[in-house]
Amino acid sequence: MRVTVFGLWHLGSVTAACLAEAGHEVVGLDPDENVIADLRQAKPPIHEPGLADLVAEGLKRGKLTFSADAAAACKEADVLWVAFDTPVNDEDEADVGWVRGQLDAVVPLLRPGACVLISSQVPAGFTASLERACVDRGLSFACSPENLRLGKALECFRHPERIVVGCRGESERRRLANLLEPFCRNIVWMSIESAEMTKHAVNAFLGTSVTFINELARICEAVGADAKEVEQGLKSEKRIGPGAYLSPGAAFAGGTLARDLRFLMDLADRGGVQAPMFRGVWAGNQEHKDWVRGQVARLLADAEAPIVAILGLTYKAGTSTLRRSSALELCSWLHDQGVSVRAHDPAVQAMPPELNDVASLCDSASAALAGADIAVIGTDWPQFRSLSGDQLVAWMRRPQVVDPNHFLAAVLAEDPRVMYVATGKRVRCCA
């Protein structure tokens, strides 16, 4: 099948490379010519384990090409797979109009009979609106919400547990089954509107779970309970289960979960529906974002010329993206409080230009920790698991660690020399 993947950041690059691996004739289309030039050299716009090699393989086999020429990329396409990562602002509001503008420029270039398959993060009703605008063009439309995870995207695409697809007719269902069944035979078919809403529902449910356990964790701290022990009690309840999103830690960030909560809140407003729970989840997560700041402020209360080391800056381990990183937000806040900030991340070679005066980027964890009063675990990189209490005592001015996700608990939680602070854990003073 001839597939044009439109939009080549994380979702699009992975989609194009995996489709080419499966034997489809794939053109990756993006309006940014710099992105196209890099991909032609097998350099994806974001680090994802294995992605660069898979792109290189597709290029070598001739199954994968990249273009900024929309007319050439679309004229023979059987499927236009829309894979833009929808931009999100600091208030978690998605710029859906930008995605629509990209589509309005390209969809008229498709031949009659082509299918537009939307995987970008868009609100329920988006695809139907596009359908109405193209009613006389002989096109069909479908929606398959993206379901990738940063750092594990290739595995997610190649071996999903299920694929949700919304489409209108039987012929479109057969076409999309041929495209998708090599990756997963468990395709959940539904209407386009239900597919769009399923994406909102999944992310809202996950966001609700995260907010629930984090709010519970703060109460645990107040009464002397251990939220990790409570987590075990919850997950051993068969009506909840071991896979539940119920591990006390940092607030959810990056815009992904919050974007769908915002979609639901906006859709509720348009429909005249009250949505107090979704609004409460969003507000509760915003409240929890201050947890790390509160712990740092408490630990620095009597420090002179304080220094804080941030270990990990990326949105998530296994990727290089800094977009909507909570660790970067923390760097800026610390700088505003008069704190000297050092940072280290194994995937970051340079700070964003606007943060050059905010934090010093170090080439090792030891350099970032030297003389520091607090170490904050910003990203759970496996490389940081080698840190020991002996090293922290030797390198830091005060061996204090704020570790929202309990990432280093096995090594540091019981070390009497280290002040170790994690979400929902009663603070123990070091010896």
GIBEL-V358767 format. One record per backbone hydrogen bond with DSSP energy under -1.0 kcal/mol. CO is the residue of the C=O (numbers start at 1). NH is the residue of the N-H. If there is no record, write none. Layout:
CO&NH + CO&NH
This chain:
1&25 + 2&78 + 2&79 + 3&27 + 4&81 + 5&29 + 6&83 + 9&13 + 10&14 + 11&15 + 12&16 + 13&17 + 14&18 + 15&19 + 16&20 + 17&21 + 18&22 + 19&24 + 20&23 + 25&3 + 26&65 + 27&5 + 28&67 + 29&7 + 32&36 + 33&37 + 34&38 + 35&39 + 36&40 + 38&41 + 38&43 + 39&42 + 48&51 + 50&54 + 51&55 + 52&56 + 53&57 + 54&58 + 55&59 + 56&60 + 57&61 + 58&63 + 58&64 + 63&26 + 65&28 + 67&30 + 69&73 + 70&74 + 71&75 + 74&77 + 78&115 + 79&4 + 80&117 + 81&6 + 82&119 + 87&95 + 89&92 + 93&89 + 94&96 + 95&99 + 96&100 + 97&101 + 98&102 + 99&103 + 100&104 + 101&105 + 103&107 + 106&109 + 107&110 + 111&114 + 114&140 + 115&80 + 116&142 + 117&82 + 118&144 + 119&146 + 120&122 + 123&126 + 125&129 + 126&130 + 127&131 + 128&132 + 129&133 + 131&134 + 134&137 + 138&113 + 140&116 + 142&118 + 143&166 + 149&152 + 152&156 + 153&157 + 154&158 + 155&159 + 163&188 + 165&190 + 166&143 + 169&173 + 170&174 + 171&175 + 172&176 + 173&177 + 174&178 + 175&179 + 176&180 + 177&181 + 180&183 + 180&184 + 185&187 + 186&163 + 188&165 + 190&167 + 191&195 + 192&196 + 193&197 + 194&198 + 195&199 + 196&200 + 197&201 + 198&202 + 199&203 + 200&204 + 201&205 + 202&206 + 203&207 + 204&208 + 205&209 + 206&210 + 207&211 + 208&212 + 209&213 + 210&214 + 211&215 + 212&216 + 213&217 + 214&218 + 215&219 + 216&220 + 217&221 + 218&222 + 219&223 + 220&224 + 220&225 + 226&230 + 227&231 + 228&232 + 229&233 + 230&234 + 231&235 + 232&236 + 234&237 + 237&240 + 237&241 + 241&244 + 244&246 + 255&259 + 256&260 + 257&261 + 258&262 + 259&263 + 260&264 + 261&265 + 262&266 + 263&267 + 264&268 + 265&269 + 266&270 + 267&271 + 268&273 + 269&272 + 275&279 + 276&280 + 277&281 + 278&282 + 279&283 + 280&284 + 281&285 + 282&286 + 283&287 + 284&288 + 285&289 + 287&290 + 288&291 + 290&294 + 291&295 + 292&296 + 293&297 + 294&298 + 295&299 + 296&300 + 298&301 + 300&303 + 306&340 + 307&373 + 307&374 + 308&342 + 309&376 + 310&344 + 311&378 + 311&379 + 316&319 + 321&315 + 322&325 + 324&254 + 325&329 + 326&330 + 327&331 + 328&332 + 329&333 + 330&334 + 331&335 + 332&336 + 333&337 + 334&339 + 335&338 + 340&308 + 341&360 + 342&310 + 343&362 + 344&312 + 345&348 + 352&355 + 353&356 + 355&358 + 355&359 + 360&343 + 364&368 + 365&369 + 366&370 + 369&372 + 372&397 + 372&398 + 374&309 + 375&402 + 376&311 + 376&378 + 379&381 + 381&384 + 382&385 + 384&387 + 388&392 + 389&393 + 390&394 + 391&395 + 392&396 + 395&371 + 398&400 + 399&419 + 400&375 + 401&421 + 402&377 + 403&406 + 406&409 + 408&412 + 409&413 + 412&415 + 415&418 + 416&431 + 419&401 + 421&403 + 422&425 + 424&227
